[in-house]
Amino acid sequence: MKKVSVKVFFVACMALIIGSLPVASYAATAGEIDANVNASLERFVKEVKGAQEFLDAAKGVLIIPKVIQGALVVGAEYGEGALRISGKTVAYYNLASASFGAQIGGEQKDIILVFMDQPVLKKFRSSKNWRAGVDAKVTLINVGVDESISTMKIKQPVVGFVFGQKGLIAGASLEGSKFTKMKK
């Protein structure tokens, strides 16, 4: 009997989380994604000192704006974005992850993955479902307004930035997040 109630609770939590995510985010057009990506990049460069230098040194940049995360014991997050090489969109991706544990709340955030290494970028582009922390280590930097970064200090093949957080979930992690190429 106890196992059944745990399963019912689990299903109810997942339904609540998924139901709270905006339906429009699942059906964004390429133009809508590009507009959100442009706005996210502008905020990133404006809010984080050294961001432009970092972006200029990158082999490729994956920008996932407006990632929605919700949790009530079971957590989920979803977002759609674009991979840009030399400032041009080359593909669209979504990010999805799920987690289980002591968590509650919801938030919206922007995520940027900066590929500093060409072989890692090539592996990302050829992968069907690339997972952060599995297919490549991602050095995550949680930045706030007016913080500074430097390409001289960070020498990792993939650097992830989480910024613009609005909501009530503490801590940022990309570990296990799945990035999947979308057809747009």
C-alpha positions as CSV (number, residue, x, y, z in Angstrom):
1,M,0.0,0.0,0.0
2,K,2.8,2.4,0.9
3,K,4.5,1.8,-2.5
4,V,1.3,2.7,-4.3
5,S,0.9,6.0,-2.5
6,V,4.6,6.9,-3.2
7,K,4.0,6.2,-6.9
8,V,0.7,8.3,-6.9
9,F,2.6,11.1,-5.2
10,F,5.4,10.9,-7.7
11,V,3.0,11.0,-10.7
12,A,1.0,13.9,-9.1
13,C,4.2,15.9,-8.6
14,M,5.3,15.3,-12.2
15,A,1.9,16.4,-13.5
16,L,2.0,19.5,-11.4
17,I,5.5,20.4,-12.6
18,I,4.9,19.7,-16.3
19,G,1.5,21.4,-16.2
20,S,3.1,24.5,-14.8
21,L,5.5,24.9,-17.7
22,P,4.4,27.3,-20.4
23,V,2.9,25.5,-23.4
24,A,4.3,28.1,-25.8
25,S,7.9,27.1,-25.0
26,Y,7.3,23.7,-26.6
27,A,6.3,25.2,-29.9
28,A,8.6,28.2,-30.3
29,T,9.5,29.1,-33.9
30,A,13.1,29.6,-35.1
31,G,12.4,33.3,-35.2
32,E,11.1,33.4,-31.6
33,I,14.1,31.3,-30.4
34,D,16.6,33.6,-32.2
35,A,14.9,36.7,-30.7
36,N,15.2,35.3,-27.2
37,V,18.8,34.2,-27.8
38,N,19.7,37.7,-29.0
39,A,18.1,39.3,-25.9
40,S,19.9,36.7,-23.6
41,L,23.3,37.4,-25.2
42,E,22.8,41.2,-24.9
43,R,22.0,40.8,-21.2
44,F,25.0,38.5,-20.7
45,V,27.4,41.0,-22.3
46,K,25.9,43.9,-20.4
47,E,25.7,42.3,-17.0
48,V,29.0,40.2,-16.9
49,K,32.3,42.0,-17.3
50,G,34.6,40.1,-19.7
51,A,31.7,38.2,-21.4
52,Q,32.4,39.6,-24.9
53,E,36.0,38.5,-24.6
54,F,34.8,35.0,-23.7
55,L,32.3,34.8,-26.5
56,D,34.9,36.1,-29.0
57,A,37.3,33.3,-28.0
58,A,34.7,30.6,-28.3
59,K,34.6,27.9,-31.0
60,G,30.8,27.8,-30.5
61,V,28.2,29.1,-28.1
62,L,24.9,27.4,-27.1
63,I,22.4,29.8,-25.7
64,I,19.3,28.5,-23.9
65,P,17.3,31.5,-22.7
66,K,14.3,31.4,-20.4
67,V,14.9,27.9,-19.0
68,I,12.0,27.0,-16.8
69,Q,12.6,24.8,-13.7
70,G,10.1,23.5,-11.3
71,A,10.3,21.2,-8.3
72,L,8.2,19.5,-5.7
73,V,10.4,16.6,-4.6
74,V,10.6,15.7,-8.3
75,G,12.1,18.4,-10.4
76,A,12.1,19.1,-14.1
77,E,13.5,21.8,-16.4
78,Y,13.1,22.7,-20.0
79,G,14.3,25.3,-22.5
80,E,15.0,25.9,-26.2
81,G,17.9,27.7,-27.7
82,A,20.4,28.0,-30.5
83,L,24.0,27.0,-31.2
84,R,26.0,29.8,-32.7
85,I,29.3,29.7,-34.5
86,S,31.0,32.9,-35.5
87,G,27.8,34.7,-34.5
88,K,25.5,32.8,-36.8
89,T,22.8,30.2,-35.7
90,V,23.8,26.8,-37.0
91,A,21.3,24.6,-35.2
92,Y,18.5,24.7,-32.5
93,Y,18.6,22.6,-29.3
94,N,16.5,21.9,-26.3
95,L,17.6,21.2,-22.8
96,A,15.7,18.8,-20.6
97,S,16.5,17.4,-17.2
98,A,14.7,15.7,-14.3
99,S,15.8,15.2,-10.7
100,F,14.5,13.6,-7.5
101,G,15.2,14.7,-4.0
102,A,14.6,17.3,-1.3
103,Q,13.6,20.3,-3.5
104,I,10.7,22.7,-3.9
105,G,10.2,25.8,-5.9
106,G,10.4,27.2,-9.4
107,E,12.6,29.6,-11.4
108,Q,13.5,30.9,-14.8
109,K,17.1,31.3,-15.9
110,D,19.4,31.7,-18.9
111,I,22.1,29.1,-19.7
112,I,25.0,29.7,-22.0
113,L,27.5,26.9,-22.8
114,V,30.8,28.2,-24.3
115,F,32.7,25.6,-26.3
116,M,36.4,26.6,-26.1
117,D,37.7,23.4,-27.7
118,Q,36.9,22.4,-31.4
119,P,36.9,18.6,-30.8
120,V,34.4,18.9,-28.0
121,L,32.2,21.2,-30.1
122,K,32.4,18.6,-33.0
123,K,31.4,15.8,-30.6
124,F,28.5,18.0,-29.3
125,R,27.2,18.7,-32.8
126,S,27.4,15.0,-33.9
127,S,25.8,13.7,-30.8
128,K,22.1,12.8,-30.7
129,N,21.6,13.4,-27.0
130,W,24.6,15.1,-25.4
131,R,24.7,15.1,-21.6
132,A,26.5,17.6,-19.5
133,G,29.0,15.9,-17.2
134,V,28.8,12.6,-19.2
135,D,29.8,13.5,-22.7
136,A,32.0,16.4,-21.5
137,K,32.8,18.1,-18.2
138,V,31.1,21.5,-18.0
139,T,32.7,24.0,-15.7
140,L,29.7,25.9,-14.3
141,I,30.0,29.6,-13.4
142,N,27.1,31.2,-11.7
143,V,27.4,34.9,-12.4
144,G,25.6,37.9,-10.9
145,V,25.3,41.4,-12.1
146,D,28.7,43.2,-12.4
147,E,30.8,40.1,-11.8
148,S,33.8,39.7,-14.0
149,I,35.2,36.7,-15.9
150,S,38.4,36.1,-17.8
151,T,39.4,33.7,-20.5
152,M,42.9,33.8,-19.0
153,K,41.7,32.2,-15.7
154,I,39.3,29.6,-17.1
155,K,41.0,27.0,-19.2
156,Q,38.3,24.4,-19.6
157,P,36.9,22.9,-22.9
158,V,33.2,23.7,-22.0
159,V,32.2,26.6,-19.7
160,G,28.6,27.0,-18.6
161,F,27.1,30.2,-17.4
162,V,23.8,30.5,-15.5
163,F,22.5,34.0,-15.1
164,G,19.3,36.1,-14.9
165,Q,17.8,33.8,-12.3
166,K,14.3,34.6,-11.2
167,G,12.6,32.4,-8.7
168,L,13.1,30.3,-5.6
169,I,15.3,27.3,-6.3
170,A,18.7,27.5,-4.7
171,G,21.9,26.2,-6.5
172,A,22.5,25.7,-10.2
173,S,23.6,22.5,-11.8
174,L,23.8,21.3,-15.4
175,E,25.0,17.8,-14.4
176,G,23.0,15.2,-16.4
177,S,21.1,17.8,-18.4
178,K,20.3,16.5,-21.9
179,F,20.8,18.6,-25.0
180,T,18.9,17.4,-28.1
181,K,19.1,18.9,-31.6
182,M,15.7,20.1,-32.8
183,K,14.3,20.4,-36.3
184,K,13.3,24.0,-37.0
